[in-house]
Amino acid sequence: MPTDSRLPRVLHALLHLDQNEDPITSEMIGKMLNTNPSLVRRLMAGLREAGFVSSTKGHGGGWYLEKPLTEISLAEVYEALGSPQLFALGQSGDAPSCLLARSADEATQKALEASRATFQAELAGVMVADLVRPHVETIKKYRQNKEA
């Protein structure tokens, strides 16, 4: 079963946008994420609709932040991506008139809803800017070495 990696990929792109003064093209983000620019544009469209990013066209154009990462929670990014399904589990639906099948489906659905609520609560407590904090010193050293 394929996994949905949109959330970590978009977070990665947002962190890079925050670290760059100039806009970043879809092509550049695509190279960072090892994917093609058209997929980047589709991913970023939801973030644009949420007011997190904007883009400019033409020479020197690309994606840039509209809102500081200190004001964007991981839960908001998840929602901007359409709240992707967390698990492949779901109701069976093969015997909807059977009380035992309905009972099994209800138990599964209840657990899935609790898992989703826990996941979203965890994401809500983390701002995108928090993701870079453990790496601030390493980034500073990298920039210093790059400038030298």
Contacts in CASP RR format, 6 or more apart in sequence:
PFRMAT RR
TARGET T0000
AUTHOR 0000-0000-0000
METHOD contacts of the structure
MODEL  1
MPTDSRLPRVLHALLHLDQNEDPITSEMIGKMLNTNPSLVRRLMAGLREA
GFVSSTKGHGGGWYLEKPLTEISLAEVYEALGSPQLFALGQSGDAPSCLL
ARSADEATQKALEASRATFQAELAGVMVADLVRPHVETIKKYRQNKEA
1 88 0 8 1.000
4 84 0 8 1.000
4 85 0 8 1.000
6 43 0 8 1.000
6 81 0 8 1.000
6 84 0 8 1.000
7 74 0 8 1.000
7 77 0 8 1.000
7 78 0 8 1.000
7 81 0 8 1.000
7 84 0 8 1.000
9 33 0 8 1.000
9 35 0 8 1.000
9 43 0 8 1.000
10 43 0 8 1.000
10 44 0 8 1.000
10 47 0 8 1.000
10 77 0 8 1.000
10 81 0 8 1.000
11 74 0 8 1.000
11 77 0 8 1.000
11 128 0 8 1.000
11 131 0 8 1.000
12 32 0 8 1.000
12 33 0 8 1.000
13 24 0 8 1.000
13 29 0 8 1.000
13 32 0 8 1.000
13 33 0 8 1.000
13 40 0 8 1.000
13 43 0 8 1.000
13 44 0 8 1.000
13 63 0 8 1.000
14 47 0 8 1.000
14 52 0 8 1.000
14 53 0 8 1.000
14 65 0 8 1.000
14 69 0 8 1.000
14 72 0 8 1.000
14 77 0 8 1.000
14 128 0 8 1.000
15 69 0 8 1.000
15 128 0 8 1.000
15 131 0 8 1.000
15 132 0 8 1.000
16 24 0 8 1.000
16 29 0 8 1.000
16 32 0 8 1.000
17 24 0 8 1.000
17 53 0 8 1.000
17 63 0 8 1.000
17 64 0 8 1.000
17 65 0 8 1.000
18 65 0 8 1.000
18 69 0 8 1.000
18 128 0 8 1.000
18 129 0 8 1.000
18 132 0 8 1.000
19 132 0 8 1.000
19 139 0 8 1.000
22 60 0 8 1.000
22 64 0 8 1.000
23 55 0 8 1.000
23 56 0 8 1.000
23 60 0 8 1.000
23 61 0 8 1.000
23 62 0 8 1.000
23 63 0 8 1.000
23 64 0 8 1.000
24 62 0 8 1.000
24 63 0 8 1.000
24 64 0 8 1.000
25 37 0 8 1.000
25 61 0 8 1.000
25 62 0 8 1.000
25 63 0 8 1.000
26 37 0 8 1.000
26 38 0 8 1.000
26 40 0 8 1.000
26 41 0 8 1.000
26 44 0 8 1.000
26 62 0 8 1.000
26 63 0 8 1.000
27 37 0 8 1.000
29 37 0 8 1.000
29 40 0 8 1.000
29 44 0 8 1.000
29 63 0 8 1.000
30 36 0 8 1.000
30 37 0 8 1.000
30 39 0 8 1.000
30 40 0 8 1.000
33 40 0 8 1.000
43 81 0 8 1.000
44 53 0 8 1.000
44 55 0 8 1.000
44 63 0 8 1.000
46 80 0 8 1.000
46 81 0 8 1.000
46 82 0 8 1.000
47 53 0 8 1.000
47 77 0 8 1.000
47 80 0 8 1.000
48 54 0 8 1.000
48 55 0 8 1.000
49 80 0 8 1.000
50 76 0 8 1.000
50 77 0 8 1.000
50 79 0 8 1.000
50 80 0 8 1.000
51 66 0 8 1.000
51 67 0 8 1.000
52 65 0 8 1.000
52 66 0 8 1.000
52 67 0 8 1.000
52 72 0 8 1.000
52 76 0 8 1.000
52 77 0 8 1.000
52 80 0 8 1.000
53 63 0 8 1.000
53 64 0 8 1.000
53 65 0 8 1.000
53 66 0 8 1.000
54 63 0 8 1.000
54 64 0 8 1.000
54 66 0 8 1.000
55 61 0 8 1.000
55 62 0 8 1.000
55 63 0 8 1.000
55 64 0 8 1.000
56 62 0 8 1.000
56 64 0 8 1.000
68 129 0 8 1.000
69 127 0 8 1.000
69 128 0 8 1.000
69 129 0 8 1.000
69 132 0 8 1.000
70 127 0 8 1.000
70 128 0 8 1.000
70 129 0 8 1.000
71 127 0 8 1.000
72 127 0 8 1.000
72 128 0 8 1.000
72 129 0 8 1.000
73 123 0 8 1.000
73 124 0 8 1.000
73 125 0 8 1.000
73 126 0 8 1.000
73 127 0 8 1.000
73 128 0 8 1.000
74 123 0 8 1.000
74 124 0 8 1.000
74 125 0 8 1.000
74 126 0 8 1.000
74 127 0 8 1.000
74 128 0 8 1.000
75 120 0 8 1.000
75 123 0 8 1.000
75 124 0 8 1.000
75 125 0 8 1.000
77 123 0 8 1.000
77 128 0 8 1.000
78 84 0 8 1.000
78 120 0 8 1.000
78 123 0 8 1.000
86 112 0 8 1.000
86 115 0 8 1.000
86 116 0 8 1.000
86 119 0 8 1.000
87 112 0 8 1.000
87 115 0 8 1.000
89 108 0 8 1.000
89 112 0 8 1.000
90 105 0 8 1.000
90 108 0 8 1.000
90 109 0 8 1.000
90 112 0 8 1.000
91 105 0 8 1.000
91 108 0 8 1.000
91 109 0 8 1.000
92 101 0 8 1.000
92 104 0 8 1.000
92 105 0 8 1.000
93 101 0 8 1.000
93 105 0 8 1.000
94 101 0 8 1.000
95 101 0 8 1.000
96 102 0 8 1.000
132 139 0 8 1.000
END
